[in-house]
Amino acid sequence: MYTVLFWIIIAILVFDFILEQYLDYLNGKNVNMELPDEVKGIYDEEKYKKQQEYFKTNQKFGSLSNIFSFVVIMLMFFFFGFAFVDSIARGLTVVPMLISLLFFGILYFANELITLPFDLYKTFVIEEKFGFNKMTPRLYALDTIKSWLLTVLLSGGIIALLMLFYEYTGRMFWLIAWGLMAAVSIFMMMFYSNLIVPLFNKQTPLEEGELRTEIEKFCSQVGYQLENLYVIDGSKRTTKANAYFTGLGAKKRIVLYDTLMDTLTTEEIVAVLAHEIGHYKHKHTRTSLILSLLNMGVMFYLLSLALGTPEEGNIHIAQALGSENPSFHFGVIVFGILYAPISLLLSIGANVLSQKHEFQADSFAKEHGLGNALGEALKKLSVSTLSNLNPHPAYVFFHYSHPTLLQRLKNLK
C-alpha cells in the first residue's frame, strides 16, 4: 500500500512540474507575437525592448529556480529526507507536539536558507538591473528576520493548537480546526493592516489637498463612507506602484502606495480607488471570504480522513516517507501533495471568479465617468512595472487572478 502511495505522490509532483514548465514555455513563445492594436504604442521602442528583456530574464530565472526546487523535493522523497528530519526531531524530544513543531521548523528554515540565494539574486541583481529595487541590504535583512519571527510565532502557535485538537477531539478534529482557522482568517483580514503591516511599513493618513478632496467628493457621490484612507511608504522597497482595499466593517481601509502618487494623475488615482470601491459595492470581499472558508472546511475534512485518529494513526503515510512512526506532521506533508490536484482545480475556479470581479469593479468606475481615466492608469501601471502585454491564454487561465491589460481595456470600452 505504501509503495503505491509513494508513486502516486511522485506522479503528482512530476505532473505539476511538467505542467508549470509547459505553461512557461507557451508564455515565452507567445511574447514574441505581434501585439494587438489595443495595446500597441503603450511602450515606446526603447521601453518595449527593456520589457522584453525583463520578461525573458525573469522567465529564465524562474525556470532555473523551479528546476532546483523540483530536484530538492525529489531528493527528499527518494532519499527519505523527511524521515531523516523526523529522526532529528525525535532525538531532541519525546513529546509528540514538540516533535512536530521541530519537524516543521527544521524544514522551514532549511528551505529558507537554500532558497535565500535565489531571492537575493532576484532582488539585488534582476530587480536592481531594471530599476525596481530600492531595498538596502540592511532593510532586506530586517525584513527577513521579522518574517522568520512572525512565521515561527504565528504558524508555530496554529500548528500547536491544531495538534491539541487532533489529540483530544478525534474525529471532530476537522470541525474544530476549521473553526479555528476561520476565526484566524477573519481576524487577520480585519486587523492585518493594524498589526502586521506596521512591522514592515509606515502608514500615514492621506494629507489634505487636491487628491483627498477629489477622493472624498467621489466617495460622497457613490455613497461610500470613507473613514480610513492611508498612504504606505512602498517606495523604500520598490518603484512599482499599487493600491489595495483591506479589512471588514469598521476596519475597512483603502491604502495607496506613495509610488502610485508619483505615477498617476489625480483623476487616474480616483479611478483606481473607484475600482477598489467597486469591489466593496459588489460585496466581492465577502463572497471571496465565504468561498475561502467553505474550501477550508472541505480541506480539513479530507485531512482528517487522511490522518485518521491518533489511536489509529496512518502507518502507510509514514512508510511512504521512509519511516515506521505514524505522526501528525507526516500526514500533513503527504496530504498537502495529494490535495494538490484538487487545489489546482479550485485555484482555476478562484481565478475565473476573481477575473469576473475585476471586470465588475472596472465597470463600476466606468459607470461613474472614470472609464477613460482608469484605462490610462492601467496603461501607466503596466509600463511602470514592465508587465507582459501579450501573455499566453493558457498561462492566464492557470495563473492570472486579474484579466490581462488587453481584456480590461476592451471591457472599459
C-alpha positions in Angstrom: 0.0 0.0 0.0 2.7 2.5 1.0 4.6 1.8 -2.3 1.5 2.7 -4.3 1.1 5.9 -2.2 4.7 6.8 -2.7 4.4 6.6 -6.5 1.2 8.5 -6.5 2.9 11.3 -4.7 5.8 11.2 -7.2 3.4 11.2 -10.1 1.6 14.3 -8.8 4.8 16.2 -8.2 6.1 15.3 -11.7 2.8 16.3 -13.3 2.8 19.6 -11.5 6.4 20.3 -12.6 5.8 19.4 -16.2 2.6 21.5 -16.4 4.4 24.5 -15.0 7.3 24.1 -17.4 5.0 23.7 -20.4 2.9 26.8 -19.4 6.2 28.8 -19.0 7.2 27.6 -22.5 3.9 28.7 -24.0 4.1 32.1 -22.3 7.6 32.6 -23.5 6.8 31.6 -27.0 3.8 34.0 -27.1 5.8 37.0 -26.0 7.3 37.5 -29.5 4.0 37.6 -31.2 2.7 40.9 -32.6 0.8 43.0 -30.1 -2.9 43.5 -30.5 -3.9 47.0 -31.7 -5.4 48.0 -28.3 -2.0 47.7 -26.6 0.2 48.9 -29.3 2.0 52.2 -28.5 1.8 51.7 -24.8 5.6 51.1 -24.7 7.9 53.2 -26.8 10.6 51.3 -28.7 13.3 51.6 -26.0 10.9 50.7 -23.2 9.4 47.8 -25.1 12.9 46.4 -25.6 13.5 46.7 -21.9 10.2 45.0 -21.1 11.1 42.1 -23.4 14.5 41.7 -21.7 12.9 41.9 -18.2 10.3 39.2 -19.1 12.9 36.8 -20.6 15.3 37.3 -17.7 12.6 36.5 -15.2 11.4 33.6 -17.1 14.8 32.0 -17.3 15.4 32.7 -13.6 12.0 31.3 -12.7 12.6 28.2 -14.7 16.0 27.6 -13.0 14.6 28.1 -9.5 11.6 25.7 -10.3 14.0 23.0 -11.5 16.1 23.5 -8.4 13.0 23.1 -6.1 11.8 20.1 -8.1 15.2 18.4 -7.7 15.3 19.1 -4.0 11.8 17.7 -3.3 12.6 14.6 -5.4 15.7 14.0 -3.4 13.7 14.4 -0.2 11.4 11.6 -1.2 13.8 9.2 -2.9 16.4 9.5 -0.1 13.8 9.7 2.7 14.8 13.2 3.8 11.5 13.7 5.7 12.2 10.6 7.7 15.7 11.9 8.5 14.3 15.2 9.7 11.8 13.3 11.8 14.6 11.3 13.4 16.4 14.5 14.3 13.3 15.9 16.0 12.7 12.6 17.8 16.3 12.7 19.0 15.7 16.1 20.7 12.4 15.3 22.5 9.8 12.6 23.0 6.8 15.0 23.3 4.7 14.5 20.1 3.7 18.2 19.8 7.3 19.3 20.1 8.4 16.7 17.6 6.0 18.1 15.0 7.0 21.7 15.8 10.7 20.8 15.4 10.0 18.9 12.2 8.2 21.8 10.6 10.7 24.3 12.0 13.7 22.4 10.6 12.0 22.1 7.1 11.0 25.8 7.1 14.4 27.1 7.9 16.2 24.7 5.7 14.0 25.8 2.8 14.6 29.5 3.7 18.3 29.0 3.7 18.6 27.1 0.4 16.3 29.5 -1.4 17.8 32.6 0.1 20.5 33.0 -2.7 17.7 32.9 -5.3 15.7 35.6 -3.5 18.9 37.7 -3.1 19.7 37.4 -6.8 16.1 38.3 -7.7 16.1 41.4 -5.5 19.6 42.7 -5.8 20.5 41.7 -9.4 17.4 41.4 -11.5 15.2 44.0 -9.9 18.2 46.3 -9.4 19.2 45.9 -13.0 15.8 47.0 -14.3 15.5 49.9 -11.8 12.8 48.5 -9.5 14.7 47.6 -6.3 15.0 50.3 -3.6 15.9 48.0 -0.7 19.2 48.2 1.1 20.9 45.0 2.4 20.1 46.2 6.0 16.4 46.6 5.2 16.4 43.2 3.4 18.0 41.5 6.5 15.5 43.2 8.9 12.5 42.1 6.7 13.8 38.6 6.6 14.3 38.3 10.3 10.9 39.8 11.0 9.3 37.4 8.6 11.0 34.4 10.2 9.9 35.5 13.7 6.3 36.1 12.6 6.2 32.7 10.9 7.6 30.9 14.0 5.2 32.7 16.3 2.0 32.5 14.2 2.5 29.2 12.4 4.0 27.6 15.4 1.1 28.6 17.5 -1.5 27.5 15.0 0.2 24.1 14.5 0.3 23.6 18.2 -3.4 24.3 18.6 -4.3 22.0 15.6 -2.3 19.2 17.2 -4.1 19.7 20.5 -7.4 19.5 18.7 -6.2 16.4 16.9 -5.1 14.7 20.0 -8.1 15.4 22.1 -11.1 15.6 19.8 -10.5 12.6 17.4 -13.0 12.6 14.6 -14.3 16.1 15.4 -10.8 17.4 14.7 -11.7 18.8 11.3 -14.7 20.8 12.5 -12.9 22.5 15.4 -9.8 23.1 13.3 -12.0 24.7 10.6 -13.5 26.9 13.2 -10.1 28.0 14.5 -8.7 28.8 11.0 -11.9 30.6 10.0 -11.5 32.8 13.1 -7.8 33.4 12.3 -8.6 34.3 8.7 -11.3 36.8 9.7 -9.2 38.3 12.4 -6.2 38.7 10.0 -8.4 40.2 7.3 -9.7 42.8 9.8 -6.5 43.6 11.6 -3.7 42.8 9.2 -3.1 46.5 8.3 -3.2 47.4 12.0 -0.9 44.7 13.4 1.3 43.2 10.6 1.9 46.0 8.1 3.3 48.5 10.7 6.1 46.0 11.3 7.3 46.5 7.8 5.9 49.8 6.5 4.8 53.1 7.7 1.2 54.0 7.0 0.0 57.7 7.3 -3.4 59.2 6.6 -3.6 60.9 3.2 -3.0 64.6 3.9 -5.4 67.3 3.0 -5.1 68.6 -0.6 -6.5 68.2 -4.1 -6.2 64.4 -4.1 -8.0 63.9 -0.8 -10.7 66.4 -1.8 -11.4 64.6 -5.1 -11.4 61.2 -3.4 -13.9 62.4 -0.7 -16.0 64.0 -3.4 -16.2 60.7 -5.4 -16.9 58.7 -2.2 -19.8 61.0 -1.3 -21.2 60.7 -4.9 -21.3 56.9 -4.7 -22.4 56.6 -1.0 -19.2 55.1 0.3 -18.3 56.1 3.9 -14.6 57.0 3.7 -13.1 56.6 7.2 -9.6 55.1 6.6 -7.5 56.4 3.7 -3.8 55.8 4.1 -0.6 56.2 2.2 2.1 53.5 2.6 5.8 54.0 2.1 6.2 51.3 -0.6 9.0 53.4 -2.2 11.5 52.2 0.3 11.5 48.8 -1.3 10.4 49.2 -4.9 9.4 51.7 -7.5 6.4 49.6 -8.5 3.0 51.2 -7.7 -0.1 49.7 -6.2 -3.3 50.3 -4.1 -5.5 47.9 -2.2 -8.7 47.6 -0.2 -8.5 45.7 3.1 -10.5 45.0 6.2 -14.1 44.4 7.1 -16.8 46.6 8.6 -15.4 49.5 10.6 -11.9 48.2 10.0 -12.0 48.5 6.2 -9.4 50.8 4.7 -8.0 51.9 1.4 -4.2 52.0 1.1 -2.3 53.9 -1.6 1.4 53.3 -2.3 3.3 56.5 -2.4 4.8 55.4 -5.7 1.2 55.4 -7.1 1.0 59.2 -6.5 4.3 59.7 -8.4 3.0 57.7 -11.4 -0.7 58.7 -11.9 -2.6 62.0 -12.1 -5.3 62.9 -9.5 -8.1 61.7 -11.8 -6.4 58.4 -12.5 -5.8 57.8 -8.8 -9.5 58.5 -8.1 -10.3 56.0 -10.9 -8.1 53.3 -9.3 -9.9 54.0 -6.0 -13.3 53.8 -7.8 -12.2 50.3 -8.9 -11.4 49.3 -5.3 -14.7 50.8 -4.0 -16.4 48.8 -6.8 -15.2 45.6 -5.1 -16.8 46.8 -1.9 -20.1 47.8 -3.5 -20.4 44.4 -5.3 -19.5 42.6 -2.0 -16.6 40.8 -3.6 -14.6 40.6 -0.4 -17.5 38.9 1.5 -18.1 36.5 -1.4 -14.4 35.5 -1.6 -14.2 35.1 2.2 -17.2 32.8 2.3 -15.9 30.6 -0.6 -12.5 30.5 1.0 -14.0 29.4 4.3 -16.0 26.7 2.6 -12.9 25.4 0.8 -11.1 25.4 4.1 -13.8 23.3 5.7 -13.6 20.7 2.9 -9.8 20.6 3.1 -9.8 20.0 6.9 -12.5 17.3 6.5 -10.3 15.5 3.9 -7.2 16.0 6.0 -9.0 14.3 9.0 -9.8 11.3 6.8 -6.1 11.1 5.7 -4.8 11.4 9.3 -7.3 9.0 10.9 -7.5 9.3 14.7 -4.4 9.5 17.0 -5.1 5.9 18.1 -5.4 4.6 14.6 -2.5 6.6 13.1 -1.7 6.0 9.4 1.3 3.7 9.0 1.1 3.8 5.2 1.7 7.5 5.1 4.8 7.1 7.4 6.1 4.2 5.4 5.7 6.2 2.1 8.1 8.7 3.6 10.5 6.0 4.8 9.5 5.9 8.5 7.8 3.5 10.8 6.5 6.2 13.1 3.0 7.5 12.2 2.7 11.2 13.0 0.6 14.3 12.5 3.4 16.0 10.6 3.8 13.2 8.1 0.1 13.2 7.4 0.1 16.9 6.7 3.1 16.7 4.3 1.5 13.8 2.3 -2.0 15.3 2.4 -0.6 18.6 1.1 0.7 16.8 -2.0 -2.3 14.6 -2.5 -4.6 17.6 -2.3 -2.6 19.5 -5.0 -4.8 18.4 -7.9 -7.9 19.5 -6.1 -6.2 22.7 -5.1 -5.3 23.3 -8.8 -8.9 23.0 -9.9 -10.1 25.2 -7.1 -7.4 27.9 -7.9 -8.6 27.9 -11.5 -12.2 28.4 -10.3 -11.0 31.2 -8.0 -9.1 32.8 -10.9 -12.3 32.8 -13.1 -14.3 34.3 -10.3 -11.7 36.9 -9.5 -11.4 38.0 -13.1 -15.2 38.4 -13.2 -15.0 40.5 -10.0 -12.2 42.7 -11.6 -14.4 43.3 -14.7 -17.3 44.3 -12.4 -15.1 46.7 -10.4 -13.7 48.2 -13.6 -17.3 48.7 -14.9 -18.2 50.4 -11.6 -15.5 53.0 -12.3 -16.7 53.3 -15.9 -20.3 53.8 -14.9 -19.3 56.8 -12.8 -17.4 58.5 -15.6 -13.9 57.3 -14.9 -13.5 54.6 -17.5 -11.0 56.5 -19.7 -9.0 57.6 -16.6 -8.9 54.0 -15.3 -7.7 52.8 -18.7 -4.9 55.3 -18.8 -4.0 54.4 -15.2 -3.8 50.7 -16.1 -1.6 51.5 -19.1 0.8 53.6 -17.0 1.0 51.0 -14.3 1.8 48.3 -16.9 4.6 50.4 -18.3 6.0 51.3 -14.8 6.1 47.5 -13.9 7.3 46.4 -17.4 4.4 43.9 -17.4 3.8 41.4 -20.3 1.2 42.8 -22.6 0.6 39.5 -24.5 0.6 36.5 -22.1 -0.5 33.2 -23.5 -4.2 32.4 -22.8 -3.3 29.0 -21.2 -0.9 30.8 -18.8 -3.6 33.4 -18.0 -6.2 30.6 -17.4 -4.0 28.8 -14.8 -2.2 31.8 -13.1 -3.9 35.1 -13.6 -6.3 36.3 -10.9 -6.8 39.5 -12.8 -7.7 39.9 -16.5 -4.9 40.9 -18.9 -4.5 44.6 -19.7 -6.0 43.9 -23.2 -9.1 42.3 -21.7 -9.6 45.2 -19.2 -9.2 47.9 -21.9 -11.7 46.1 -24.1 -14.1 45.9 -21.2 -13.7 49.6 -20.4 -14.6 50.4 -24.0 
